Amino acid sequence: MLGITAQTTFLLLDLREKEDYELWRIKEAINYPAPNIGRDKMIPEIFHFKNKPEKLIILYMNDERAGTKAA
């Protein structure tokens, strides 16, 4: 992991389950399983990016439809 600093412009969230994340992932991605969104479980990293126009939160998962719904 490269780490998040004040200069980091994006947060990459892998919405797959932990087992899939451990098999393969993008190097800078943080595992945040999609069901956590519905449970209102926030990780501290999200607060650094949420509602800030100069920052991006990028989501990915295996299923495009499920990923779109989570977004």
Order of alpha helices (4+ residues) and beta strands (2+ residues): beta-alpha-beta-alpha-alpha-beta-alpha
